[in-house]
Amino acid sequence: MTGAPIVSLTDVAAYLPGEPVGLDFFTRGAQAGDELRDNVMFKAPTWRHHVAADETNVDLAERAVQTLMDRHGADEIRSTEVLLVHTQLPDLPIVGAGTEIARRLGLRPEWLVDVANAGCASFVYMLKLARQILATTDATRALICNVQTAAGQLFTQSDVRRLAQSAIPGDGCGVGYVTAGGPSPVLELTTRHIGEFAGDMRLVTDDGRRYWETRTSQLKIGFTEESVAAVLARGNRLVPEAVDDLCRRLGLTTGDIDVLITNQPNRTFLRNWREALGLPPERHPDTFDECGNTFGAAIPVTLDRAVRSGQVHAGDLVVLGGFAHAGDFTGAAAVRWQEGR
């Protein structure tokens, strides 16, 4: 992309549904004998948010994007030519959420993509896609929408709710506004699809049904002690590798990072990542205890929180990084925050 037009992550916004949900929601009726309850992967956050029974992916996206409309003007946002959407749990798998989000917001994008892959690091992946489209076409504006609703839907099912895995996720939506030009240039991105780990994260049921088959068993994530150990080992390695690679591409060291924003799987990953990169906690904001693991929405939600709380300053080198699923994708992006302001 050397010599390509400047593309900026001009703004971010977030929406969290409902009131915070405490741990007592899960400890009541917790399943005895859950072999994973004491695993570091499932050390629960204090709070998380859950969608209401009638809230959809589109509802969350509409509320998050409304904040961007309030800041930049509805007409400007509605003139966006590119809409990229990742929904962790699609309400309607066959058609995705993108077209309905466009209709609800009054958008008429030339480019509309529902991104099914890249999971918890999909914000980085969609930022790369947006940068490529804006740098090589006449499009000048893009919206990135990351929506997560699995916590209040999948993980609150009566049987699944009693498992250790269910207290970790939280719901929310994070959105990014990307423009040709703008105050926060995207300096570099690195992404990697890792096919050997594809399929290692599975949805399972006690009776073996597939997700579209109607029976009484409830869907859950198919965690075992062996699979959790593998994910912990991969995740500990993949994110620092991606951030190291990004910094090398820029001719910098990880010590030059002012603010690191990652996905938010658990406290162990967050601690291990910043220690591997040599960063103090104050340069690695997190939202885990307030929001839980918000999956794909975690990077924009955490960045929005860090910006609004004053943890990100004009001119800061902000690095976004994460990995997806059981390790089948990893990526990192560097942004010079509000360099032009």
N, C-alpha and C positions, 0 to 999 in steps of 0.2 A: 504493500500500500504506500510505498515511498512516493512522495510527490502528489499523492491523492488529495482531494479537497478535505478540509477539516470537517469532521463530524463530531458533534458535541452531545454528551449526556447532559442536556440543559436543565433538567429538573426531575425530581422523583416525588412521589406521594404514596400514601398508604391508607388503608382502611382496615380496622379490626372490628369484627361484629360482636354485638352484645356486651354483657358485663363479664369481667374475668371469672373463670371457673377455677375453684380451688381443688386441692388434692382430695378433700373429703368426698368429692363426687366419685372418685375411683376406689378409695379405701373401703367404702361401704360395700360389703359383699365381695371383697377381693378374693381371687381364687387361690385357695391353699395349694401348696405343692407346685406352683409355677416355678420351674427350674431356672427361669431367667430373671426372677424378681430382684435378685441381688447383683445382677450383672451391671457393670459400669455403663453399658449402652442404655440402660433403662432407669438411671437415676433421675427421678422426675423433677421437672421445674415446679416452682411454687404456684404459678398461674399459667393459664392458656385461655384462648377465646374459642367459642363454638358457634357455628352458624345456627340460626333457628331452623326449625323443621321446614319452613316455607321459603328459606333464603336460598338463592341459586348463585352459581358462578357469575352470572351476568349482573345480579344485584350488587355483588361485592365490587366488580369491576366498575360499574356505573358510579358507585359512591367514591371510589378512589380517584377516578378520572375527573369527577366533579371538582375535586380540589385543584387539579391542573387548570380546569376551565375558569375557576375563580381567580387564579393567579395570572393566567395568560390570555383570558378571554375565550368565550365559547366559540366564537367564529374562527379563531386561530386554530384551536384544537380540532374543530370539525373539518378543517381544511386538510387534515393529515392524510397523506397519500398511502401510508404504510401502516398496517395494523398486524402486530405479531402477538399471539396469545398462547400461553401454556396454562392448562388447567390440570391440577394433580388428580382430580376425580371428576371427569366430565359428567355433567348431568344427562347428556344425550350423546353417547359415544359415536353414533353413526355420523353426526353432522358437526360435532365440536361446538365451541361457544363463540367463535370469532364473528360469524355473520350476525348472530343475535346481539352481541356487544355493539357491533357497528350500527345496527338498526336502532338500538336503545339510545346510543349516543348521538345519532344523527350524522354518522360518518359515511362517506362514500369512497373507501380506499381503493386505489388501483391494485395494491398488493395486500392480500389478506392471507395469513398463514396460521393455521392451528398447529403448533409445534408439539408433537407427542413425545419426543425424546428429550434427553438432557436433564430431566428431573430437577433436583435441588440446585443444579448449576445452570438451569435453562435461561436465567436472566442474562448471564454472560454469553450464552450461545445466541440468544435473540439480539443482544447488543451487537454481536459480530454480524449477524444477518442484516440488521438495520444499517450498520455502517457500510456494508458492501452495497446495499441497494441505493443508499443516498449518495455514495461516492461514484456510482457508475450509471445512474439514471437521472432523469429530470426531477425526481421526487426530492422534496426538501424537508419533510417532517415525518416522523414515525412515532407510534405509540407502542410500547411494550407492556403487556399485561400478564402478570403472574398471579394466578388465583388458586387458593388452597381451601378446600371445604371438607376434606376427608375426616378431620378430627370430630366434627359434630355429626357426621353421617356414618362413616364406616366404624370409627373407634368407640362410638357410644352405643352400639348394638348391645343388647342385654347380656349376651354371653361374652362378647369380645371385651366389653368394658371392664371385666374382672381381671383381664390379663395385664401384665406389667407393661407391655408395649403401648397400651391405650392412653396412659397418662402423659406420654411424651408429646404427641402432636398438638398443634394449635391451628386455628383457621385465620385467614386474613388475605388481603390482596395488596400487592405492591406494583406500582406502575412507573415507567420511565418515559420521559419525553425527550426524543432524540431529534436533533436538527442539523441541517447543513450549515456550517458556521456555528456561532454560539459561544458561550463563555467557558464551557468545561470540555475541552477537547479530549477525545478518546485517543490516547497515545499509541496503544498497542494492545493486541489480544492474542491469546494462545488457547487453543482448544484441542482436545484429543478424545477420539472415540476408541474404546478399549473392548474389542469384540470378545476377547476370551472371558470376560466377566458378564457378558450378556446373558440374561435369563436366570441369574443367580438370585434375584429378588423375585419372590413368587407370592401370589394371592392363593390361599388354600381354604378348604372347608373340611370339616370333620367327615363328611360323607363322600368327598371326592367330586362333587358337582362342579361344573364349570360356571363362571359367574353369571352367564345368561340363562342357566337352567333353573327352573322354579322348584325349589325344595325348601325345607325348613332350616337347614344349616346356614351359618353366618360366615361371610368372608372375613378373613384376617390375613395378616402378613405371615408367611411361613418361616418364622425364625426358629433356628436350632442353635445349640451351643456352638456347633462347628461353623455355621454360617455367620453367626455374630462375631466369632473370633476372626474369621476371614475378612469381614467388612471393617472391623476395627484396624486390622493390620494394613489393609489397602488404603483406607481413608487417612490414616496417620501419615502415609507416604505420599499419596497422590496430590493432596493440596499443596504441601510445601514444594513438591517437584514442579507443579504448574506455576507457582508464584516465583520460584527461582528462575525458571525458564523465561518468564515474562521479564524479570529484572535484567537478565542477561541480554535479552533482545534490545532493551533500552539503554544498555551500557551502565546500569546502576546495580547497587547491591540491595538486599532486603532491608538493610539499615536505613535506606533512603525513603522507605515507605512511611508516610505520615499517618495514614489511617488504613487499616486492613479490615475489609468487610467480607465475611464468609457466610456460607450457609450455617445453620444453627442446629446441628443434630443432637449434641449433648455436651456436657461440661468437659468431658475427657478430651474429645476432639478439639474443642476450642482452646484448652490449655496446651495440648500437645502441638497444635499448629503454631501458636505464637512462640512457644519455646523453641521449636525447630527453626523458626525464622528469626529468632533473636529479637522479638518485639515485646515491650512491656504491655501489661493489660490495658493501660489507658490508650494505647494506639490500636487496640483491637476491640472496638465496641461490640457488645452482644445484646441480644434481646431474649435469650433463652429462658431466664427465670420469669420474665413478664409475659412472654408469648408462646413458650414452648418451641418445638420444631415446626416451623411453618413451611417446610419443604421448599418448593420453588419460589414462594413469595418471600423467603427469609432474607435474601440479599437486598432487594429493594425496600422491604419493611425496615430492616436494620439501618440501611443507609439513610432513609428518610428520618428515622429516629435520631441518628447521629448528627445529621445536618440541622434539624430543628432544635437540638439540645446544645448546639454550639461546639460539638466535638470535631466538626469539620470546618476548616477555615479557608478563606480565599487563598489560592495558590498551593494548597495541600496536594501531595501525590496520594491519590486514593486508589487502592488496589482492591478489586473484587475477585473472589476466588471460591471455588467449591468443587464438590464431586457429586455424582448422581447414583442413586439406586445402590447396588452392591459394588459399585466401582466401574460401571461401563462408560462413564464420561467424566472428564475433568476439564476445567477451564479457568482462566484468569484474565482480567482486563485492568488496564491502567488508565486513569482519568486525572487530568490536572484540574482540580475543582475550581470553577469560577476564576480561571486565570485571567479572563478578559474583563473582569469587573473590579 
